[in-house]
Amino acid sequence: MHVVVPAGGSGTRLWPLSRAANPKFLHPLTGTDRSLLQATFDRLVPLCSARNLLVVTGSAHAAGVARQLPALPERNILVEPFARDSCAAIALAAAVVQRRSPGAVMASFAADHLITDTAEFAHTVRRAVDGARDGYLMTIGITPTRPETGYGYLQCSEPATRSVIQRVLEFKEKPSLEVATRYLAAGKYLWNASMFVWRTDVFLAELAARRPDVAAPIAEIAEAWDTELQEETLARLWPQVPKVAVEYAVMEPAAEDGRVGTVPGDFGWSDIGDFSTVGDLLGVDVGEGSRAFTTGAGGSAVVVDGKGVVVVPAGNRLVSTLGVNDVIVVDTEDAVLVCDRSRAQDIKRLTEILRERGELDRL
């Protein structure tokens, strides 16, 4: 098996800790001194070896990836000139794997997710590989634990059962709370965590049939990969690749045609999507339901008479709160965030406002 790790994005919901030049997957948001990227590498290498693991990342992050993963062969870091969304990144990796190892089974897992039960994760991946070998485009859906409105869902053909492969009937967009509650009660819906397993030849054939505008330039780029024409071809053709998510381009229409399968995953998954999650999963209890998460930057936190407070002292200073409840306070060297905890998902909107105001040095 070959494994691809898309490592992109800037983790805008974790601003100001996560920045464009130092995104969340390079941070130790794992409860250890290992970054999210390093933890991803650690759990994947036993499944495929470093020789068969590829990381797709942007030019701004290639050096950081190489520094954090010294065991990864240099040729296995695929550098995008600029981001073109998930379909371009995953298709490039699939085409390169197909060139190096035709018909191989390939899995794709994001660099910035946290998984606590690695043994169960490995078991689930192996079952997904079984489905991929049978010709399905496989996903690993996450067994929901709550009526979550921040994730997309997979509608399955039957109630989810451990190790049982079944068809995905439809990809569902992020629902309202009422709809998410109904999904949870039905037992036939899984969270879409964008974990994919397929044979490279099967995926590339589906891509060519459904999105030839993506497939054609990617095929030409891959043909030049590992040759002296690689950089010139990439620079010439990459701007022509449409910006589209792999779900929209391939997986959703393939599901309608009965080509997508899934196996449910229940292995302590989190996408570390906002500071509220960081506090719940990784923070240290400082009383009254308040949590502090230190990043190794030397900062510390004191919370007095406050419930549900999340403090991230990443600026080598003491951060203290008195008599406030349900707030997030993030302190870095050049920016401070204070946010109502119920608005944790809206921090992305704040970064968009900063960009509109020309505060790019803060991002």
C-alpha positions in Angstrom: 0.0 0.0 0.0 1.0 3.6 -0.7 -0.2 6.4 1.6 -0.6 10.1 0.7 -0.7 12.8 3.3 -2.1 16.2 2.0 -0.5 18.8 4.2 -2.0 22.2 3.3 -4.1 25.0 4.6 -3.3 27.4 7.3 -5.8 26.3 10.0 -7.6 29.6 10.2 -9.8 28.5 13.0 -6.7 28.2 15.2 -5.4 31.7 14.5 -3.3 33.3 15.8 -1.5 30.1 16.9 -1.7 28.6 13.4 -0.4 30.9 10.6 0.0 30.6 6.8 3.7 30.2 7.2 3.4 27.9 10.3 0.1 26.0 9.9 -1.5 23.7 12.5 -0.1 20.5 11.2 3.4 21.6 12.1 2.4 22.4 15.7 2.5 19.8 18.6 -1.3 19.6 19.0 -1.1 16.0 20.1 -0.6 16.0 23.8 3.1 15.1 23.2 6.1 16.9 21.7 5.3 15.5 18.3 3.5 17.7 15.8 0.2 16.6 14.1 2.2 15.8 11.0 4.8 13.7 12.9 2.0 11.9 14.7 0.3 11.2 11.3 3.7 9.8 10.0 4.2 7.7 13.1 0.8 5.9 12.7 1.0 5.5 9.0 4.6 4.2 8.5 3.8 0.8 10.1 1.1 0.4 7.4 3.2 1.2 4.4 6.9 2.1 5.2 8.4 5.6 4.6 9.4 4.6 1.1 5.8 4.4 0.1 4.5 7.4 2.0 4.2 10.8 0.1 3.4 14.2 1.5 1.8 16.8 -0.8 2.4 20.3 0.5 3.0 23.9 -0.6 6.3 25.5 -1.4 6.1 27.6 1.8 5.9 24.4 3.9 8.2 22.0 2.1 11.2 22.8 4.3 9.2 22.4 7.5 7.9 19.0 6.3 11.4 17.8 5.5 12.7 19.1 8.8 10.0 17.4 10.8 10.2 14.1 8.8 13.9 13.3 8.3 13.1 9.6 7.5 10.9 10.6 4.5 12.7 10.4 1.2 13.1 13.8 -0.4 11.5 12.6 -3.7 8.4 11.7 -1.7 7.6 15.4 -0.8 5.4 16.6 -3.7 5.5 20.4 -3.7 2.5 22.3 -5.2 3.5 25.8 -6.5 0.2 27.1 -4.9 -2.9 25.5 -3.5 -5.6 24.2 -5.9 -7.8 22.4 -3.3 -7.9 18.7 -2.5 -8.7 17.2 -5.9 -5.5 18.6 -7.5 -3.3 17.5 -4.6 -4.7 14.0 -4.3 -4.9 13.5 -8.0 -1.2 14.5 -8.4 -0.2 12.1 -5.7 -2.3 9.3 -7.3 -0.8 9.9 -10.7 2.8 9.9 -9.3 2.0 6.6 -7.4 0.5 5.1 -10.6 3.7 6.1 -12.5 5.9 4.5 -9.9 3.8 1.5 -9.0 0.9 0.9 -11.5 -2.4 -0.3 -10.0 -1.2 0.2 -6.4 -3.7 0.7 -3.6 -3.4 4.2 -2.3 -4.8 5.7 0.9 -5.1 9.5 1.7 -5.1 10.9 5.2 -4.9 14.5 6.2 -1.8 15.7 8.1 -3.7 17.6 10.8 -6.0 15.0 12.4 -5.6 13.4 15.8 -6.3 9.7 16.4 -6.0 8.1 19.8 -6.6 4.4 19.0 -3.9 3.6 16.4 -4.6 -0.2 16.6 -8.3 0.2 15.7 -7.3 2.7 13.0 -4.9 0.2 11.4 -7.7 -2.5 11.5 -10.2 -0.1 9.8 -7.7 0.9 7.1 -7.0 -2.8 6.3 -10.7 -3.4 5.8 -10.9 -0.3 3.5 -8.0 -1.8 1.5 -10.1 -4.9 1.0 -12.9 -2.8 -0.5 -10.4 -0.9 -2.7 -9.0 -4.2 -4.1 -12.5 -5.0 -5.2 -12.6 -1.9 -7.2 -14.5 0.5 -4.9 -13.5 4.1 -4.2 -13.5 3.6 -0.4 -14.0 6.2 2.4 -13.5 5.7 6.1 -16.4 7.4 7.8 -16.3 8.4 11.4 -18.9 6.9 13.7 -20.7 10.0 15.1 -20.7 10.6 18.8 -23.0 13.7 18.8 -25.2 15.7 16.4 -22.4 17.7 14.9 -23.2 20.6 12.5 -19.6 21.3 11.5 -19.0 18.1 9.5 -20.4 16.7 6.3 -22.0 13.2 6.4 -22.0 10.0 4.5 -25.4 8.4 4.0 -24.9 4.6 4.2 -27.0 1.8 2.8 -27.4 0.2 6.2 -26.6 0.8 9.9 -22.9 1.2 10.5 -21.2 -1.9 11.9 -17.5 -2.4 12.8 -15.5 -3.9 9.9 -18.5 -4.2 7.6 -18.1 -2.6 4.1 -21.1 -1.1 2.6 -22.2 1.4 -0.1 -22.3 5.1 0.3 -25.6 6.3 -1.1 -24.9 10.1 -0.9 -22.6 12.7 0.5 -24.5 15.2 2.7 -23.5 18.8 3.3 -23.1 20.2 6.8 -26.6 19.9 8.4 -28.6 22.0 10.8 -28.8 20.8 14.4 -32.2 19.3 13.8 -31.1 17.3 10.8 -27.8 16.2 12.5 -29.9 14.9 15.4 -32.0 12.9 13.0 -28.9 11.5 11.3 -27.5 10.4 14.7 -30.7 8.6 15.6 -30.9 6.8 12.3 -27.6 5.1 12.7 -27.0 5.1 8.9 -24.8 8.3 8.7 -21.1 8.7 9.3 -19.0 11.9 9.5 -17.0 12.6 6.3 -13.4 12.9 7.4 -12.0 12.9 3.9 -10.2 9.6 4.4 -9.9 7.8 1.1 -8.6 4.4 -0.1 -8.6 3.2 -3.7 -6.6 1.7 -6.5 -4.8 4.4 -8.3 -5.9 3.2 -11.7 -9.5 3.1 -10.6 -9.4 6.6 -9.2 -7.6 8.1 -12.2 -10.1 6.5 -14.6 -13.0 7.9 -12.6 -11.3 11.3 -12.5 -10.8 11.3 -16.3 -14.4 10.3 -16.9 -15.9 12.9 -14.6 -13.4 15.8 -14.6 -11.2 15.7 -17.7 -10.2 19.3 -17.1 -8.4 18.1 -14.0 -7.2 14.8 -15.2 -5.5 16.0 -18.4 -3.0 18.5 -16.9 -2.4 16.2 -14.0 -1.6 13.3 -16.3 0.9 15.4 -18.3 2.5 16.7 -15.1 2.8 13.1 -13.7 4.4 11.9 -17.0 7.2 14.4 -16.5 7.6 13.6 -12.8 11.0 12.3 -11.7 12.5 13.6 -14.9 14.4 16.8 -15.8 11.2 18.2 -17.2 9.3 18.0 -13.9 9.7 21.6 -12.7 9.0 23.2 -16.1 5.9 21.1 -16.7 4.6 21.7 -13.2 5.0 25.4 -13.5 3.4 25.5 -17.0 0.4 23.3 -16.3 -0.4 23.7 -12.6 -2.2 27.0 -13.1 -4.6 25.3 -15.5 -5.8 22.7 -12.9 -9.3 23.8 -11.7 -9.7 24.4 -8.0 -12.2 21.8 -6.7 -12.6 19.5 -3.8 -12.2 15.7 -4.5 -15.6 15.1 -3.0 -17.3 17.3 -5.5 -15.2 16.3 -8.5 -15.2 12.5 -8.0 -16.7 11.0 -4.9 -20.2 12.5 -4.9 -21.0 11.6 -8.5 -19.3 8.2 -8.1 -21.5 7.5 -5.1 -24.6 8.2 -7.2 -23.4 5.5 -9.5 -22.8 2.9 -6.7 -19.0 3.2 -7.0 -18.2 4.4 -3.4 -17.9 2.1 -0.4 -17.2 2.9 3.3 -16.2 1.2 6.5 -17.0 2.9 9.8 -14.2 4.2 11.9 -14.3 4.5 15.7 -10.8 5.2 16.8 -10.8 8.4 18.7 -10.7 10.8 15.8 -10.6 14.6 15.9 -9.8 17.2 13.3 -8.6 19.6 16.0 -10.8 22.1 14.3 -11.0 25.0 16.8 -9.7 26.1 20.2 -12.7 24.7 22.1 -11.7 21.3 20.8 -8.1 21.9 21.7 -9.0 22.8 25.2 -11.3 19.8 25.7 -8.9 17.2 24.3 -5.4 18.6 25.2 -5.9 21.2 27.9 -5.0 20.8 31.6 -7.8 21.3 34.1 -7.4 24.6 35.9 -10.7 24.4 37.8 -14.4 25.0 37.2 -14.3 23.3 33.8 -11.6 25.7 32.5 -8.7 24.4 30.5 -5.2 25.6 29.7 -3.1 24.3 26.8 0.6 25.2 26.7 2.6 24.9 23.5 6.1 24.7 24.9 6.6 28.4 24.3 7.1 29.0 28.0 3.8 30.7 28.8 1.5 29.9 31.8 -2.1 30.5 32.7 -4.2 31.3 35.8 -8.0 31.3 35.8 -9.8 32.6 38.8 -13.6 32.4 39.2 -14.2 31.4 35.6 -16.1 28.5 34.1 -15.4 27.1 30.7 -12.4 29.2 29.9 -9.8 28.0 27.4 -6.4 29.7 27.6 -3.5 29.1 25.2 -0.5 31.0 26.5 1.9 30.7 23.5 3.6 34.1 23.8 6.0 33.3 26.7 3.9 35.3 29.1 1.5 34.7 32.0 -2.1 34.9 30.9 -4.7 35.4 33.7 -8.4 35.8 33.7 -10.7 36.8 36.6 -14.5 36.4 36.8 -15.1 35.7 33.1 -16.8 32.5 31.7 -16.8 30.6 28.5 -14.1 32.6 26.7 -11.1 31.7 24.7 -7.8 33.6 25.2 -4.9 32.9 22.9 -1.7 34.9 23.4 1.2 34.8 20.9 4.2 37.0 20.4 2.5 39.4 18.0 -1.3 38.9 18.4 -3.8 38.2 21.1 -7.3 36.7 20.5 -10.2 37.0 22.9 -13.3 35.1 21.8 -16.6 33.9 23.2 -16.3 30.1 23.3 -19.5 29.7 21.4 -17.9 31.6 18.5 -14.8 29.3 18.2 -15.8 28.2 14.6 -16.1 31.9 13.5 -12.4 32.7 14.0 -12.0 31.9 10.4 -14.3 34.8 9.6 -12.0 37.0 11.7 -9.0 36.1 9.6 -10.9 37.0 6.5 -11.6 40.4 7.9 -7.9 40.9 8.7 -7.1 39.9 5.1 -9.6 42.5 3.8 -8.0 45.2 6.0 -4.5 44.4 4.7 -3.2 42.8 7.9 -1.5 40.0 6.0 1.5 40.2 8.3 -0.7 38.9 11.1 -1.8 35.9 9.1 
